[in-house]
Amino acid sequence: MNSILLSKLSVYSTMKVNGMSDVHDVAVDIVNAYIELNPKRKFSYRILLPRREDSSNSLARKLGVAVQGEILLTMKKHKLKPSIKEIRYLHDDAHYGWLLMNPDFMDDVIKD
């Protein structure tokens, strides 16, 4: 699937992570959405990470790893077993996109 279609895909919520100070709040929001929507197989979320053309984008990688770790930690605190598929893509000139979705929802929405 191409980046343009992925960037226009309708999801429950989209959050930008610009720095480490955003990581915890984004993870809590994602887990709360997961608790509410996953039983209905409707969980879908987009995370936008900063993209810079002139650098190695190590900030985006660090933030992505931090978000992923925080999501897993928060899910463990709630005694949840994650059932999430993910797609990473170029969202636009300034952001990488990261889609997190219920596997059944993803199969329904994204058809090759």
Buried (B, 14 or more C-beta within 10 A) or exposed (E): EEEEEBBEBEBBBBBBBEEEEBBBEBBEBBBEBBEEBBEEBBBBBBBBBBBEEEEEBEBBEBBBEBBBEBBBEBBEEEEBEEEBBEBBBBBEEEBBBBBBBBEBBBEEBBEE
